[in-house]
Amino acid sequence: MKTPLRRTTPVVVASTLALAVALSGCTGSAGDGGSTSAATPVDSSAFTADQIALGVEYTGGSAGAADTSLDPVKIGFINVDGGVPSFPESTNAAQVAVRFINEQLGGVGGHPVELVQCNIVQGEEDAQKCAQDFANDPDILTVQLGMTVLGTGPIYTTLGESKNVVGQGTFNPIDLDQAGVAFYEAAAYATGPGVIVYADEYLKAKKIAVVYDGTDPGAAAAAQVITGLGPQFDMDITSVPATNTSEWASALAASGAQTADAVVMSGATTACVPFAEALQQLGVTAPVETFGFCQDSSVSDALGDYPKWTYIQPLKSPIGVEDDDVQLYNAVMDAYSPDANRAGGANGTFQMFVSQVRALNEVGYDNLSVEAIRKAVHDFTGPVFVGPPTIECGQYADQGAQSLCTTAAFPVNYEGDGKWVDPTDGKGLDVGDLALTGQ
C-alpha cells in the first residue's frame, strides 16, 4: 500500500480560473469525496431565482459574481484528509461552497472568498503546523475546522484567540469548552444521545449492541457517549471496537447483536459496507441505527441499495428531505460536483462556510476584525442552513461546554425503493443537555 504523501503546507483554493491550478496541489486524495468540476464558472441558470434568493438570505450577500479584481477575504480551513481516517468529502464541500458563494452570491461585500486549506494527514504534528501557518498569516482572520476528529488540541493551543475559530462539529471532549470557539453542530454530542433517545422513544429498546471503528477517534468518542447514557435510560449497552474490515463480524458477536433490541454502528463511510456484510453474515435482524456517513452513494452502489437503517445526524439529511435549504444544497452539488458524496462531513462543511460568510457580510468588508467576526458568529441565533431553526452559542457554558451552540439531532429512516421517512416530521430529536453527559 502506498503511503500518503505527508504535506501540511497550506493550499490556497480560489474561485474561477485559479481553482484548477490550486486543486492540483491539495493534500490527500479527493477521489472518494468527489472533485469539483473545471474552473469554468457555473451559469446562474443552473439555479432558480428563488434558490439564489435563498442563498442570499443565508449568506447576506448579493446575487451575482464577486469582483475578482478586489482583494480576497481569506478563510483558513483545516480538515482531516489523506490519511486514516480521511474525510475528502469535507474538502470537496469546502471548495464547492466557496465557488458557489463567489460565483452566485457576491462573496463578501463583492470581494471573493479565498479558501486556504491545510490537511491533517498523520496526526497532531500536522495539526500544529497548519495552525502555526494560519497564525502567521495576518490576512487570515477566521479559521474553520472541518472533520477534525483528531488534532484540535494543538490547534487551540497555537491559535488561542488570535483568530476567530469555528467548527462544524464537537468530535471530542476538548472541543466543548474552548473560549471564543463556536460549533453550530454538536456532532457526536448530539448524534450519540440522539441514538439513545431514538432507541428509547421509537424502538423501546433495552438491550443495545454498539460496534465502532476502533481506528477512528470520532467514532470511538460517539460510542463512549452512547454507552455512558445507558444507565440513565435503564439500558444494557455493550460496546465493542473493530480495528479492521475482518473484525466487524466478531465485534458484532461480542456485542450481543444477535439478541439485542437494537444495533448501533459508529464509523465513517468506509465502515458501512463491511458492517452491513457482517450483519448479513450473522443473520442479525434487530433495527440498526447509524450516522449520516452511510448515506454516501458508494454504500448503495456496493450493496445494491441503501441499507434499511435509521440514519441520525446533527443536520438535516441531504437525502429524502424536501426543505428548501436542503434542495438548494443538492442543486449546488448537482451543478458543481454531481458525483460527490453529499453526506458524511460534506453538508456540515458546506453549512459552516455559508454561516461564516453570513457573519463576514454582517460585519462588512471594511470593518472585518477577529473580534467583530467572533461576535457576529456567536450572536447568531438561526436559522442555520440545513440545520436547526434556532441556536444559542454559550447556552451550555455553565456545564463546561461554552463552545457548543446547539445539540440538535435529526433522524431519517430508509424503507427501501427510494423511500425516506423522517419519523419526527421535521422536529428532530429533543436531546437537550444529554449531549454533555458523556463528556
Buried (B, 14 or more C-beta within 10 A) or exposed (E): EEEBEBBBEBBBBBBBEBBEEBBEEBBBBBEBBBBBBEBEBBEBEBBEEEBBEBBBBBBBBBBBBBBBEBEBBBBBBBBBBBBEBBBBBBBBBBBBBBBBBBBBBBBBBBBBBBBBBBBBBBBBBBBBBBBBBBBEBEEBBBBBBBBBBBBBBBBBEBBEBBBBBBBBBBBBBBBBBBEBBBBBBBBBBBBBBBBBBBBBEBBEBBBBBBBBBBBBBBBBBBBBBBBBBBEEBEBBBBBBBBEEBEBBBBBBBBBBBBEBBBBBBBBBBBBBBBBBBBBEEBEBEBBBBBBBBBBBBBBBEEBEEBBEBBBBBBBBBBBBBEEEBBBBBBBBBBBBBEEBBBBBBBBBBBBBBBBBBBBBBBBEBEEBEBEBBBBBBBEBEBBBBBBBEEBBBBBBEEBEBBBBBBBBBBBBBBEEEEEBEBEBEEEBBBBEBBBBBBB
